[in-house]
Each structure stands twice: as structure tokens, then as C-alpha cells.
């Protein structure tokens, strides 16, 4: 948009990406160590030492944003694909389904012992 107004589609995509990250962070099926990645990007954003100094106009802020985006996107891509797809579908349909095998989840199944 030439008039300086942000594109609403981009803003909606960013909001949906952040919702996806929040859902994945709360999901028990996503490995705990992997959940460090978005927070590492956030720590870098807040840490006073940077790759490109923040005193350099624009470039200093772009590197902070780049590291934050890299942490978030790497977290999403390394999360189990079936879990990511499930949450993306729920976000598209507006569902707030239980995530990650809560204690009150029930799995109804038959089993057979094989020797």
C-alpha cells in the first residue's frame, strides 16, 4: 500500500502465526527443548548486545526482528508436522479444541495382546 497504511492481510497473518506459536507452546506433544526457540529470539530482542548495533537506524531493528522471526519459524517447522497441521486447521475453522492429551482426555480403543 503506497499510502503507508499497513496491509490488513499481513497483520492477520502475523496474529495467526502468533496464535499458532501459543498453541504449540501449550501442546504437550511438542518437545520441551524445542519450546525454548521462540523465547531465545525474544531474549535476543531484549539483550543489549546485537549482531548489528541498534544505534544504526533501521538495520539495528531489522536484525532483531530477523532473529525473532527465525526463532519462531524454526520452532514451527521443527514441531511435529501433524500437531502443527492440527492447530492450523483449528485456527482456520475457529475451533478451540483441547490440546496435547489433557488429563481429562479419553481414548476409546480395543487392544489385543500379541506374544
C-alpha positions in Angstrom: 0.0 0.0 0.0 1.6 3.2 -1.2 -0.2 5.5 1.3 1.7 4.0 4.3 -1.3 2.0 5.7 -0.3 -1.5 6.7 -1.8 -4.3 4.7 -4.6 -5.9 6.9 -3.8 -9.4 5.4 -0.2 -9.2 6.7 -1.4 -8.2 10.2 -3.9 -11.1 10.2 -1.2 -13.5 9.1 1.1 -12.3 11.9 -1.6 -12.6 14.5 -2.5 -16.1 13.3 1.2 -17.1 13.4 1.5 -15.9 17.0 -1.7 -17.8 17.9 -0.1 -20.9 16.3 3.0 -20.4 18.4 1.0 -20.0 21.6 -1.0 -23.2 20.8 2.2 -25.2 20.1 3.8 -23.9 23.3 0.8 -25.2 25.3 0.8 -28.6 23.5 2.4 -31.5 25.3 3.2 -33.3 22.1 5.8 -30.6 21.2 9.1 -31.4 22.8 10.0 -29.1 25.7 13.5 -28.3 24.5 12.1 -27.1 21.2 9.9 -24.6 23.1 13.0 -22.7 24.0 13.4 -21.3 20.4 10.7 -18.6 20.4 11.9 -17.4 23.9 15.5 -17.4 22.7 14.5 -15.0 19.9 12.7 -12.8 22.4 15.7 -12.8 24.7 17.9 -11.7 21.8 15.5 -8.9 21.1 15.8 -7.7 24.7 19.5 -8.3 25.1 21.6 -5.1 24.8 24.3 -6.7 22.6 23.4 -7.4 19.0 24.9 -8.6 15.8 24.1 -5.2 14.2 24.1 -2.4 16.8 20.6 -0.9 17.5 22.1 2.6 17.2 22.4 2.1 13.4 19.0 3.3 12.1 16.8 0.6 10.6 19.5 -2.1 10.3 19.7 -2.5 14.0 16.0 -3.1 14.3 15.9 -5.4 11.2 18.4 -7.8 12.7 16.4 -8.0 15.9 13.2 -8.7 14.0 15.0 -11.2 11.8 16.3 -13.3 14.8 12.9 -13.2 16.4 11.2 -14.4 13.2 13.9 -17.1 12.7 13.3 -18.4 16.2 9.5 -18.6 15.7 9.6 -20.1 12.2 12.3 -22.7 13.2 10.1 -23.6 16.2 7.1 -24.1 14.0 9.0 -26.1 11.3 10.7 -28.4 13.8 7.4 -29.1 15.7 5.7 -32.4 14.8 4.0 -31.7 11.4 0.8 -33.5 12.4 0.5 -31.3 15.5 1.2 -28.1 13.5 -1.4 -29.1 10.9 -4.0 -29.9 13.5 -3.6 -26.5 15.1 -3.5 -24.7 11.8 -6.8 -26.4 10.9 -8.4 -25.4 14.2 -7.3 -21.8 13.7 -8.8 -21.8 10.2 -12.2 -23.2 11.5 -12.2 -21.2 14.7 -12.2 -24.2 17.0 -10.7 -24.2 20.5 -10.2 -28.0 20.8 -8.3 -29.5 23.8 -4.6 -29.8 23.0 -2.0 -32.3 23.8 -3.7 -35.0 25.7 -5.1 -33.2 28.7 -5.7 -35.3 31.9 -9.4 -35.5 31.1 -8.9 -36.7 27.5 -10.4 -40.2 26.8 -9.2 -42.5 24.1 -11.7 -45.3 23.3 -9.9 -48.3 21.8 -9.7 -52.1 21.7 -6.4 -53.8 22.3 -5.1 -57.3 21.8 -2.0 -58.8 23.5 0.4 -60.3 21.0 3.1 -62.8 22.1 
